[in-house]
Amino acid sequence: MNVLRMFTVVAVLSATLFAPALLASGAMLEEKHTIDGYTVTFHVMPAEVGKEMGGSHDFMIKIEKDGKVLRDVVANSKVIHPTNQSESKMMMAMGDWLMAGYDLGHEGRHQLMVLFKTTDGAKHQGGVFYGGH
């Protein structure tokens, strides 16, 4: 077995075996959803130490239509914490992504939602769950 093929097998096995444990511990999440014809990638990860922007975790989305990233959208985010307390933040542009920082390091399942407005004035919403079970 050549080295590249062996690396691929190890990477696939690692992702299969360890990804559920990482998500359960709240390490990282990446999911794609189709919302009103737009492909929205949700990405949540711990913020880099010393580069936190509003919280312990970065909540990011990328919005695409027909394979092209949309950069002229306005998005608001909302998190409902396991305690049922909620908070909302406007998302800021970071390259192809829109981002907001939240404190998500505590135990339990967080509901993360976005509401984004496209240039045609239409509003679209969706979300994911992060952490917990």
C-alpha positions in Angstrom: 0.0 0.0 0.0 1.5 3.3 -1.0 1.9 6.1 1.6 -0.8 8.4 0.2 -3.3 5.6 0.2 -2.4 4.5 3.8 -2.7 8.2 4.9 -6.2 8.4 3.3 -7.3 5.2 5.1 -6.0 6.5 8.4 -7.7 9.8 7.9 -11.0 8.2 7.1 -10.8 5.8 10.1 -9.9 8.7 12.4 -12.8 10.8 11.2 -15.2 7.9 11.6 -14.0 6.9 15.0 -13.2 10.2 16.6 -15.6 12.8 15.1 -18.6 11.8 17.3 -16.4 12.1 20.4 -15.2 15.6 19.2 -18.7 16.8 18.6 -19.9 15.4 21.9 -17.2 17.3 23.7 -18.1 20.5 21.7 -14.8 20.7 19.9 -15.8 21.5 16.3 -18.8 21.3 14.0 -19.3 21.8 10.3 -22.6 21.1 8.5 -24.1 22.2 5.2 -27.8 22.9 4.9 -29.9 24.1 2.0 -32.0 27.1 3.0 -34.4 28.5 0.3 -32.0 27.4 -2.5 -28.9 28.7 -0.8 -26.1 26.4 0.5 -25.3 27.5 4.0 -22.2 26.0 5.7 -22.4 26.3 9.5 -19.0 26.1 11.3 -18.4 26.3 15.0 -15.0 25.9 16.7 -13.2 27.0 19.8 -11.7 30.5 19.3 -7.9 30.6 19.1 -6.4 31.6 22.4 -5.7 35.3 22.4 -7.9 35.9 19.3 -11.3 35.5 20.9 -13.8 37.8 19.2 -16.8 38.0 21.6 -16.6 34.6 23.2 -14.9 31.2 23.6 -16.2 29.9 20.3 -16.4 31.2 16.7 -19.8 30.7 15.1 -19.4 31.1 11.3 -21.5 30.7 8.2 -20.8 30.7 4.5 -23.6 31.3 2.1 -23.4 30.1 -1.5 -25.8 30.2 -4.5 -25.0 28.2 -7.6 -21.5 27.5 -6.2 -20.6 31.2 -5.7 -20.1 32.7 -2.3 -22.4 35.6 -1.5 -20.7 38.4 0.3 -23.4 41.1 0.1 -25.7 39.6 2.7 -26.5 40.9 6.2 -26.8 38.2 8.9 -27.9 38.1 12.5 -27.2 35.2 14.8 -28.9 33.9 17.9 -27.8 31.3 20.4 -30.1 29.6 22.9 -28.0 28.1 25.6 -28.8 24.9 27.5 -30.1 27.1 30.4 -32.7 28.5 27.9 -31.0 32.0 28.0 -30.6 33.5 24.6 -28.4 36.2 23.0 -28.2 37.7 19.6 -25.3 39.2 17.6 -24.9 40.7 14.2 -22.4 38.7 12.2 -19.3 40.3 10.7 -17.6 39.5 7.4 -14.4 37.5 7.6 -13.4 36.7 4.0 -16.0 34.3 2.6 -17.5 33.7 6.0 -19.7 35.7 8.4 -18.8 35.3 12.1 -19.9 36.1 15.6 -18.3 35.0 18.9 -20.2 33.3 21.7 -19.4 31.6 25.0 -20.3 27.9 24.2 -17.8 26.2 26.5 -20.3 25.1 29.1 -22.0 21.7 29.1 -25.1 21.0 27.2 -26.7 21.5 23.8 -26.8 24.9 22.2 -29.2 25.9 19.5 -27.5 28.2 17.0 -29.6 30.1 14.5 -29.1 32.6 11.7 -31.4 35.0 9.9 -29.8 36.5 6.7 -31.1 39.0 4.2 -30.1 38.8 0.6 -29.9 41.8 -1.8 -33.4 41.1 -3.1 -34.7 41.9 0.4 -35.8 38.4 1.2 -35.0 37.0 4.6 -33.9 33.4 5.2 -33.4 31.4 8.4 -31.9 28.2 9.6 -29.8 26.7 12.3 -27.9 23.8 13.9 -27.4 22.3 17.3 -23.9 22.3 18.9 -22.6 20.2 21.8 -24.5 17.9 24.1 -26.8 15.2 22.9 
